[in-house]
């Protein structure tokens, strides 16, 4: 089947290539001033084919049949220029520039219908300029420039944005609870039970047109975001037929053609069928009734495979395949139907064998011994495999009547992400016996799926506008058979024996976790132009969320203390009736860890926009949100967790248009943050990163945040921007992770009294005229942010901390907040040669990664510099080739604890550089 599909694609591409037609392109400018004339049209007669100039003044007319034409260029209030008897031959590209002079005579205009696209940098800047909130964005054009393969990689190029773990977007230093993700304006579910935000690496950039990040709130938007509202825009239908087929490959010496990368066999990763038909006896019952219960326990243990070890393998290269197709059809004079369809597949491999994994603790008074004691120090080897796939189909019907315009669309999207993670740690526990060697293996596999179906509509009737969306999303995360095995080598009568010791780690465990969630989001907005100066907008929304979460645990208990360092042989030594020694399965299922949850949020709002003159705009609104959250654990003794709130959220904005290109935007708003299901869930789950227990709190309350923003924007030529933003936030009842000073290795969630955050952002985008001319463009862009936050420790936590560290502070920065971010890009484009090159840079400051127990300092992910380069070349009219290098500097990922002027390594590794190439066939 696969061969048939590939053959069909090849035949299709070959047939299309055979009908090569001509291209006419050029630039349209003012004859006297040289100013770019955005929107001017160039058209052909007699076939009535044309194009409009973009923000750089460039137009391009493709797929022109051979023949002789008159080329007309026109613009309102300018004289029309004509080039007659213009001969066009198949397969050739012609450059024809126009310089238009002003004139008052009536001109004949070639009719060209042009829709506003949102997939290029200039269009995003135009949206920013018109937007009444503080908003930044990234277009698909920028995705290509920075070599971003998914939405997470693209988002970190925005000022004030950092990405946690390559997946989760943090805006203005605020963690995932303060961000919200939409797709085409509708809410979607997350895939991590411990997070509020969506895994952004689920979205391949090949399926997206843009990503807009709103940093200030207005009443027509959801009220539960504070850092940023991320709205992902999927591809929309083009004005004419477009086809793109691309293939990519990548190589990293750490992960590819390396025979020593570790992996494991996960072909049999479900709970054995034996458990669906039988009840597992306890070991005490098995020993008391060996004939029945003992035999059952042995059968149950043998039903699991004994794969808890890894093997070496040689990975193939990274590989990607993407296909996009779209077109539009005029069904009659007033109705247009458009569609776009896309599919994407990527397989990526990563690995390292140079990692360090350690744990440190302040166990005595710092005034006596100002050092951290080493609890463990391991060398780490890791192999990761990632397979992502996605597809979308967007259908749109545009109806353009004389007194009304209607747009109705249906959007369908499906994404999948499969991840395999194999880790091996080997080292010592100095706190136990520094002479002995310990080993930890973790084998994890995770399947993520997200399906979205949307109906959207936009209707303009006179001075009234109605926008609506109804979106149903379904997500699932399955973690089948996560396997963990920790043991040590001990010396007994000069012989070295291996054994499991719960003093250094839990019993070997296999976890089976599943989560299914649905979101149904409905929104409607009514906009009425009351007068030239006054606009009224009001609307309502209803969002309904359901989640089912289940966790099963099976542990290997051991009646045979020692083995010979062979993990699989050890697990094969199953306890048998009448036998002394052996391993056996224990059902460690905890009903508290399985729950059902729901959240219903009803919203309504009213908003006024008042423009008393051309320089001032006032926008004021009120939003009401009624939220009902409920969570029921399978353990009836735990009870329910509920949260019910009615919140009124005001917003007030003022925009001062100093001149056409200089704007001042100010805003004062109130938003909120609700606890997640996991934070409310009243159970403790083992965290494999920090090896502590994470305990939910059913008594959590929502957080209220007051926000203040000022932004000055200066727009220059198309694509140019200078912006400076100041912002401040005040939190009431913020939810934070708190170490329980009265329990061992336990982290829970609690409402803190107050917290504050503030900062400044700057952004600069500029064309470098000294290095640019009619044939080439050199441009540069820089954005940076500085952020400060402060949250006070609770009295009991501070008391326990200061007892060991008298110099400890009673406050800290907020979890996940980076004190600074920096991004830079230098771009070069040669128009005639179809050559583009980009060098991009990213760096963010140290952010809190893990909250530690007692006075032991918290773990910070240290800053690292990321440099990437890519270059692309048009090969004729239909082919593009691209070469890229990412992570050029190969800076180490460093997680450290600072104490007494010394940095202690918590984790450290290097991922290596990746070299990529791609080839694209396209018809525009």
KOLGU-417895 format. One record per residue (C-alpha): residue in one letter; x, y, z. Coordinates in steps of 0.02 Angstrom, whole numbers, plus 50000, padded with zeros to 5 digits. Layout:
AXYZ/...
% end
This chain:
X500005000050000/X501415011950046/X502275008949878/X500655012249786/X500415029049875/X502215034449845/X502095029349661/X500485039249641/X501285054649718/X502795053049604/X501715051149448/X500645066149500/X502175077049529/X502935071649363/X501335075649268/X501185092749349/X503005096649313/X502725093049129/X501555107949112/X502805121349160/X502155139049132/X502935156249146/X503095168449291/X503065187549289/X503675196849442/X504315213849493/X504205228449611/X502975243149612/X503565259949685/X503195278549680/X504145286649535/X504605302349634/X504915296049811/X505335277749783/X504035273149915/X503335255549907/X501535254949845/X500755241049947/X499145234649865/X499535241249691/X499005228749557/X499845221649403/X498715212549281/X498715204149112/X497505207048970/X496575198848892/X496605184149016/X496215194949170/X497565187049277/X498495197449404/X499245200049576/X499395213449710/X501015220549780/X501465214249952/X502165224250099/X503865225050012/X503075231149849/X503405214649762/X502115206249651/X502195189249566/X501045182049433/X501325163449415/X500685150049296/X500555161849148/X500215152548984/X501305156548834/X500625170948732/X500665189748700/X499915201248832/X499685219148888/X500345221349065/X499455235149163/X499995242149331/X498825253449428/X498535261049599/X497245273149666/X497725291449630/X499195285749522/X499325285149333/X499145268149252/X500695261249167/X500545249049021/X501765237648933/X501035231348769/X501485216448658/X502345207748803/X502855190648738/X502855176248863/X503635159148833/X503365143348934/X504565139649076/X505325157049086/X505325170049226/X505165188549180/X505555203349293/X504535219049258/X504645233649380/X503455248549381/X503705266349444/X502025275149451/X501765293849444/X500325303049527/X498865307949420/X497055313149432/X496345305549274/X495145291149281/X496095274849270/X495635257649209/X496005245149345/X496285226549322/X495105218349448/X496095207249565/X495285200149722/X496585198649861/X496225191250033/X497235196550185/X498425182350226/X499185179650398/X500645168450352/X502025181250327/X502975193050441/X502275209050367/X500485203250389/X500825199250572/X501545216650599/X499995224350518/X498915214150639/X499965220350786/X499755238250727/X497865236950718/X497655226350875/X497005235351029/X497885223351148/X499735220251172/X500045206151049/X501545197650968/X501535184550834/X502535172550729/X502095168250549/X502465152750447/X503755163250356/X504655165650522/X504475147050561/X505515143750406/X506795157150446/X507205150450618/X507075132250567/X505655128550690/X504885111350663/X503495113250791/X502515126950879/X503565125951038/X505185129450945/X504345144050855/X503585151851013/X505255154251102/X505735167150969/X504415179051037/X504945192351162/X504655186951342/X504285168751298/X505235153651363/X504875135251331/X504985122651472/X505585105251427/X505395108651241/X503495107851261/X502675120751374/X502595139351337/X502935151551479/X502485169551439/X503285183751537/X504045171651660/X502385164251714/X502155145451722/X500935134551629/X499465138451744/X499505156551683/X499505152651496/X498105146751385/X498125138951212/X496805140651075/X496705133650899/X495805145450780/X495085154450931/X494415138951022/X495065130451179/X495875113251167/X496365100451300/X498095097451367/X498965080651363/X499935080851526/X498915077151683/X500115087751786/X500045103251675/X498785116651633/X499495121151462/X499545111451300/X501075102351235/X501585114151095/X502745101451013/X501165092250961/X500895104850820/X502045103250667/X502335120350590/X501935112950419/X500105113250472/X500095131250535/X499935148650461/X500365158450617/X500395159250805/X499765174750895/X500175178051078/X499045190451168/X499885197651323/X498485208651387/X496685204151424/X495085211351352/X493315206351396/X493025197051232/X494375184351276/X494395170451408/X494795176951582/X495945162951640/X497595168551566/X498855180851634/X500515177851550/X499885174951375/X498465168351268/X499225158051127/X498095156750975/X498725144350845/X498085147850670/X498005132850553/X498265134450366/X496875143150269/X496385140850089/X497375150149955/X496685161449817/X497305149349685/X497935131549669/X499435127749779/X500365111449805/X501885107949912/X502755091249937/X504315091050045/X505505078050112/X506805081350248/X508205071950333/X509325076050481/X510915069450560/X511585071150736/X513185061650781/X512525058250956/X510975049150892/X511255043150715/X512385029850640/X512995026850817/X512915008450869/X512905012651055/X511245021851071/X510165013451203/X508365007951175/X507184994051228/X505844982551159/X504104988651200/X503104977051089/X502174969251237/X501694983951346/X499924980551406/X499314973351571/X499314954451544/X497634946751505/X497814935651659/X497324950451770/X495664953151681/X495074935751730/X495904932851899/X496184941252065/X497994942752121/X498304934552291/X499464942052420/X501134933752458/X500504928952632/X499004920152554/X500124911752426/X501254904652560/X499764898952665/X498854891052518/X500234885952399/X499204874052296/X497934887052238/X498464904652288/X500314900552270/X500064893952094/X499034909252047/X500384921252110/X501704912052009/X500614912551853/X500274931051875/X502124935151895/X502594924851741/X501244933451637/X502314949151635/X503824948751521/X505494951051608/X506074965651498/X506774978451619/X508434980751531/X509004990251377/X509984985651222/X511064995251100/X510444999850927/X510915010450776/X509615023550734/X509195028750556/X509235047250508/X507875059350558/X506545059350423/X505065070250380/X503735070750246/X502455084650220/X501115087250087/X500015102750072/X498695106049941/X497395119749925/X496315129049801/X494785140149786/X493355140149662/X492125153749615/X490455144549616/X489605160249549/X489845179149556/X489575179849744/X490065162649813/X491835155749833/X492305138749901/X494065135749965/X494965121150042/X496665116550110/X497275099250161/X498935094450237/X499785079250310/X501415078650406/X502535064850474/X504185066350568/X505325054150655/X506705060950764/X508045052950872/X509115060551009/X510385053351129/X511805057251247/X513015046951350/X513895061251438/X512555065451566/X512735068651752/X511325065951875/X511605070452058/X510705074952219/X511315086752355/X510655091152528/X510985104052663/X510895092652813/X511755103052948/X511825121252999/X512595131652861/X513525142852985/X514515127453039/X514715118752871/X514265130052722/X514245115552597/X512975103752523/X513185085252556/X513155073652406/X511745060852416/X512085052652250/X513135055452093/X512715045851935/X513315045351755/X511835045551638/X511525038151465/X509925041551373/X509095037451207/X507485045451145/X506385041950995/X504965053150938/X503685049950802/X502445063750763/X501075064050633/X499675075850592/X498395080850465/X497115094350435/X495695098350316/X494945115850316/X493415119650210/X492765137450187/X491255144950100/X491325163750066/X489705172350016/X489925190349959/X488265199249934/X487985217749906/X487365221050083/X488085206050176/X489615195050184/X489585177650257/X491015165550291/X490685148050355/X492075135650386/X492375117950446/X494085113550516/X494715096250557/X496405092550635/X497245076950704/X498945075850787/X499885061350864/X501525060650958/X502355044451012/X503865045551126/X505045032151188/X506325036351323/X507685024551384/X508805030051530/X510225021451620/X511085028851772/X512615021751857/X513525028952006/X513665029952194/X512665034652348/X513975042752461/X512635045052595/X512465026052606/X514105017652561/X515275027352445/X516195011552394/X514685003052315/X513965005452139/X512115008152107/X511095006851947/X509435013851889/X508505009451730/X506935018251670/X505995012951514/X504565024251463/X503395024651316/X502025037451290/X500665039551158/X499815056451138/X498335059751024/X497325075550990/X495835077050873/X494925093550839/X493335097150744/X492735114950723/X491305124650644/X491635143350626/X490675157650554/X490825176250518/X489365186850458/X489375205350411/X487675213150384/X487775231950361/X488625238750516/X488385222950616/X489555208150631/X489315190950709/X490745178850743/X490495161550816/X491425145250841/X490945128050906/X492425116650934/X492505098851000/X494205091751047/X494705074851111/X496405070751183/X497175055251257/X498805050851339/X499315032851367/X500875027951463/X500885009051450/X502114999351556/X503295012751623/X504665002251701/X505875007351840/X507224996651919/X508505002652047/X509764991252132/X511524991252201/X513084980452205/X513594974852379/X515144965952440/X514814949952540/X516334939752592/X517324947952452/X516004942952324/X515004956552237/X513134953452235/X511694964152170/X510124967352268/X508634979052277/X508724990852425/X507215001852464/X508375013852558/X509025020052389/X507465018052285/X505765009852275/X505454991952223/X505524988252036/X503864994951971/X502814994551813/X501565008751790/X500055009051672/X499285026351656/X497885032351541/X497045049251526/X495595053951412/X494915071551403/X493635080651298/X493345099351275/X491805106951197/X492035125651174/X490685137351107/X490865156051080/X489825169550996/X490245188050975/X489115202150915/X489875218550854/X488835233850814/X489485250250744/X488355262250838/X489145277450757/X490795282750679/X491495284850854/X490655271150954/X490695252250938/X489765239851050/X490315221851067/X489535208351174/X489485189551179/X489415173351275/X490385157051291/X490215139851366/X491655127551390/X491375109751450/X492835098751500/X492845080551556/X494335070051608/X494545051751656/X496215046751733/X496765029451787/X498385022651857/X498875004651893/X500484999451979/X501304982351992/X502884980052095/X504144966052105/X504394960652284/X505904949852319/X506064934652431/X507824932052362/X508924946452419/X510394944752301/X510684941552114/X512124942051992/X511864959251908/X510794951951769/X509124960851778/X508134949551663/X508804933651742/X508334940551912/X506534944151856/X506434926851777/X506804918851945/X504964918451992/X504444912452164/X503624895352154/X502564885952282/X503714876152394/X505234886052336/X506324897052446/X506734913752364/X506154922052204/X505214937352142/X503344939652141/X502104952952085/X501194964352208/X499674974152151/X500064991852212/X498464999452141/X497885014352244/X496075019352209/X496475037452254/X497565038352098/X496075035351984/X494835049551964/X493505057551855/X493425076351839/X492415089651751/X492485108451729/X491105119451659/X491425137951629/X490065149751570/X490575167151515/X489745183051455/X490395200351420/X490025217851358/X491345229551285/X491325247451219/X492575255051099/X492525274051092/X493565284850974/X493195303151010/X494485308650882/X495835301450770/X497155300450905/X496235292651053/X495385275751076/X494585269751237/X494065251651262/X493155246351419/X492325230051461/X491665218251594/X491735199451585/X490815187551700/X491365169451717/X490485155951817/X491585140751846/X491095123951919/X492495111351947/X492235094152019/X493385079352047/X492915062252117/X494225049452166/X493875030952154/X494315030152339/X492665034352423/X493535038752587/X494455053152503/X492875062252454/X492635075352318/X493595090952272/X492495105352212/X492745123452164/X491335135452120/X491645153752081/X490775168251997/X492055181451945/X491835198751870/X493375203551769/X493555221751713/X494685227851574/X495125245651522/X496275250451380/X496825266851304/X497725268451136/X498535284751087/X498925286450901/X500325299250908/X500515298250720/X500145285350586/X501655274650635/X501815278350822/X500605271150949/X500505270651138/X499475256451213/X498995255451397/X497925242951491/X497315239151667/X496435222351685/X495985208451806/X496195190051762/X496195173651858/X497015156551867/X496085140951920/X496895125651996/X497125110851880/X496305094051905/X497965086551961/X498225100152092/X496505096652164/X496685077752156/X496915071352336/X498255058352304/X500145056852304/X501075051652146/X502915047452130/X503915060152029/X505335051951937/X506335067951907/X506555073352087/X506065056752168/X504795064652284/X502935062852313/X501775075652232/X500185077752335/X498625086852276/X497585098652383/X495675098152367/X495535114652464/X496415125552336/X495625142052283/X495785151252120/X497055165452100/X496575183352055/X497835194151962/X497845212951931/X498815217551773/X499545234151714/X500335236551541/X501105250751441/X501805248251265/X502525260551139/X502585254350958/X503485263050814/X503195256050641/X504325260450495/X504405253050323/X503515236550295/X504265223650411/X505055236350529/X504595239050711/X505285246450871/X504285242551029/X504535244851216/X503365237151345/X503225239151534/X502115227451635/X501695223351814/X500615209951897/X499955207852074/X499365190452128/X498105186452264/X498115168352325/X499395162052198/X499575143152191/X501345136952217/X502245120552246/X502715119452429/X503895107752520/X503065100052673/X504375102852811/X503545089652920/X503585075452793/X504965066552699/X505105070352512/X503345077352496/X502835091952386/X501075098752390/X500105113552323/X499525128352425/X498835145852406/X500115159052455/X499525175952516/X500315187652387/X501555188352243/X502145201652122/X502955201451950/X503545215151834/X504675218051687/X505135226651526/X505175220351346/X506025228051195/X505915223151013/X506805229650858/X506575224250676/X507455233750539/X507995232350360/X509835236750336/X509765248750189/X511655250150170/X511725231650126/X510095230850027/X509575235749851/X508235231249723/X508895213549709/X509295209349889/X508705212950064/X509675211650226/X508695213350388/X508975210650572/X507895208650725/X508185208150912/X507005206151059/X507405204951243/X506515205251409/X506945207651592/X505745200551722/X505735201351912/X504585191652027/X504415189152214/X503395176852314/X503475175452504/X503775158752588/X502485152552712/X502945154752895/X503195136152930/X504265133752774/X505345148952815/X505555143052994/X506185126052937/X507345133852807/X508115147052921/X508445133953056/X509815126552945/X510245142052844/X510185158152948/X510555168252790/X509045161352697/X507855173852618/X506015173952661/X505545175352476/X506005168152307/X505605170552123/X504085161952048/X504225144151983/X504785143251801/X505145161951786/X506705166951688/X507455183951736/X507875187951555/X507635181751377/X508535186651217/X508215182651033/X509105188650878/X508995185250691/X509945191350538/X509125187550369/X509755188950191/X508685187050035/X509175188549852/X507595190449750/X508245186249576/X509225171149634/X507885164649750/X509165163349891/X508775165350076/X509915163550228/X509555166150413/X510605165850571/X509595165350732/X510055165850917/X509095162151077/X509525163251262/X508555164151424/X509095166651603/X509085153751745/X507335148151792/X506745137651939/X506595119551886/X506275110352048/X505775115252225/X506875106152352/X506545100452530/X506965111152682/X508465122652671/X509225113552522/X509315126452382/X508095124852238/X508645118352069/X508825130751927/X508955127251741/X510435138051694/X510525149151541/X511175141951379/X511505149751209/X510645142151057/X511265146750883/X510525140450720/X510805143450535/X509845138950378/X509985143050193/X508755139350053/X508825140949864/X507475140649732/X507905128049596/X506855134349454/X505035138949477/X504485123449573/X505905116749678/X506685122849840/X508185115449930/X508625119550109/X510115116150222/X510125119450410/X511195117350564/X510405118450737/X511205119450910/X512835125250830/X513645129950996/X513125113451077/X512965122251244/X512655110451388/X510965108951473/X511385112851654/X510285110951808/X511175117351963/X510975122252145/X511955137552203/X512505138452384/X513945147352472/X514665153552307/X514755135752235/X513685128252096/X513205110152126/X512705099851973/X510965092351984/X510945086851801/X512015090451648/X512065084051469/X512425089151289/X511305085051142/X512505088250996/X512235097750833/X510955092550704/X511235094950517/X509675094650410/X509215095150226/X507545096250139/X506885096449961/X505205103949917/X504175103449759/X502855117149749/X501575125049636/X501015142649683/
% end
